[in-house]
Amino acid sequence: MPIEWSDLLVFMAAALALNLTPGNDMMYVLGRGLSGGARAGIAGSLGVATGSLIHLALVALGVAVVLAEHPLVFDAMRWAGAAYLLWVAFRTLTMPTSLRKAKVEGRGLFAAWRDGVIVNVFNPKTILFMFAFLPPFVRPENGQALLQLFILGMLFNAGGTTVNISVAFLAGGMGEKLATNARLARALSIASASVLAALAAKLALERR
């Protein structure tokens, strides 16, 4: 075992606390679950998880150092992510309610997954967070530092995905009940778009 059990328990406790704290990924999944149901929320959760795997690979390659030292690159990623979220919010707001259920199937699920990947990848704070949070738990004396980093990253990602899927189920249940009423369905689309727009604003305004 490349990681000491005592270190692993401390890491899991810290990771659980962080995963339970509402953040950008959870807000995205919440918006997807409200607008498209639990399946769309789960697809979005898996997209976020895929994006986190990409960030983990980039941390292993040391790309986080480039982002930390070049604020223009960091800002470009941040603004790109915010702009894409605004586009998703606009689509959610303008999609006819009658088509919303159909959108959950097929390409709708793929779109929810794809958007989750993009939202996560274009949030530069994710890779900087991983770069700051994971390495302190890696012990060089145990050897196989990259393997340790990979194990820790996968455990953190699995915990976050579990939490996000739970949020997707809760949001999806709320959305399905509200969507049976035309006025409530419209209010639901506005609420979902507002969540995504708020996330875009948060991403655009936050600093490193």
N, C-alpha and C positions, 0 to 999 in steps of 0.2 A: 504494500500500500504506500504510494508516494506521498500521501498526506497523513499526518498524525490525526488520530481520532479526536483528540482534545481540540486541535485546531479546526477540525471539520465541524465539530459541534458549535464552536464559537462562530464560525463562518455561517452556518445554517441559521443560527439564531439572528445574526445581523441581517442576513439576506431576507429572511422572512419578514422582519420588521420593515425593511426597505420595500419589499414587494407589496406589502399591505398598505403602504403610503400612497394615496392617490397621486398619479403623475400623468405625463403626456400620453403614455401608452394606454393607461386605464381610461382616460378621457376619450380617446379615440374608440376603444372597444365599446364604451358606454354609448357613444353616439351611433355607432354601427348597430348595436343591439336594439336601440330604441327605434331606429328607422327601418331596419331590415329583418328584425327578429333574431332569435337566439343563434340560428345557423350562420347568419351574416356576422354576428358578433364573434362566434367561434372562429370563423374563417379569418376575420380581422385579427384575432388573438394569435392564430398560427402565422399570419403574415408578420406580426410584431416579433414573434419568436424567430422567424427566418431572418429578419433584419438584425436581431440581436446576435445571431450566429455570424452574420457578416461582420458586425462590429468586433466580435471576439477574434475573428481571423485578422482583422485590421490591427487590433491591439497586439496580437502576436507578431505582426510584421512591423510594429513600431510606428504606424501611421498617426497614432494619437499624439506623438511628439510633434509631428508637423503641424497639426491643428493647434496645439498649445502655443507654438512659437510663431504662427502666422495667422494673426487675427482676421485678415481679409478672407482667407480660405474658410475659416470658422464662420464668419458672417455670411459668406456666399451660400454655404450649406444651410444655415439657419433661415435665411430669407427664401431660399428655394423650397424648403419644407413648409414654411408658413404660406407661401403662395399656393402650393399644391393643396394644402388643407382648406384654404378658402375656396378653391375650385370644387373640392369634394362637398363642402358645405353648400355651395351654390347648387350643385346637382341634386343634393338631398332636398333642398328647399323647393326646387322647381319640378321635381319628379311628380307626375300625377299619382294621387293616392291609389287609384285602381291598378296601377302598374307595379306598385311597391312589392306586392307578394310575389309576382312573377319574376321580379328582379333578383329575388333571393336565390332562385335556381340558376344552374349553369353558369353563365358569364357573370351573374350577379355575385355568386360566391367567389369566383376567381377575382373579380374586381375588388371585393372586400379584402381578400388575401393580399392582392397586389398593392392596394392602398396602404395596408398595414406595413408591408415591407418598406414602401417609400417613406411613409411617415417616420418609421423608426430609423432608417438609414440616413435620412436628411435631418435628423436631430443630432447635431455634433456633440451635445452634452452627454449622449449615451456612451459614445466611445471614450470621452474624457472621464466619465464616471467609472467605466470598467477599468480604464487605465489606472485610476486612483484607488479603486476599491479592491480589485483582485490581487495585484502583485504583493501587497503586504502579507497575504496569507500563503505566499509561495516561499518555501524554505530551500535555498540553494543546496544546503548540506544534504538534503534528501535526494538530490539529483533529479533529472528529467523535469526541468522547470517548465517547459512547454506543456508537458503532460499534466502537471499540476494545474497550470493555468487553464487548460482545456477542461479538466474535471470540474474546477471551481466555476468556470463560466457556464458549463452545461447545467450544473446544479442550480445556479442562480437563474438561468433561463427557464428551467423546468418549473421552479417555484413561481416565477412571474407569470408563466403561461397558465398554470393552474389557477392562480388568482384571477387572471383576466378572463378565463373561460367561465369562472363562477360569476363574474360581473356580466358576461354576455348572457348567461342563462337568466339572471335577474332582470336585466334590461329587456331581453327578448320577451319575457313573460309580461312585463308591463306594457311593452309596445303592442303585443298581440291583443291584449284586452282593450287598449285605448283605440286601436285601429278599427274596431267594429262600429265606431261612431264617426261620421264624416267630419264634424267639427273638431272632435278630439283628435282625429287622425291628422288634421291640418295643424292643430296645436302641437302634436307630436313631431311633425316634420320641422316645425319652427324651433322646437326645443332641441331636436337633434342637430339641426344646422347651427344653432346658437352654441352648443357644446363644441362643435368642430371649429367654429369661428373664434371662440374664446381660446381654444387650444392654439390656433394659428397666431392670435395676438400674443399669447404667452410665449410661444416659440420665437416670435419676431422681436419681442421686447427684452427677453431675458439675456443676461450677460454670462460670460464664462465664470 
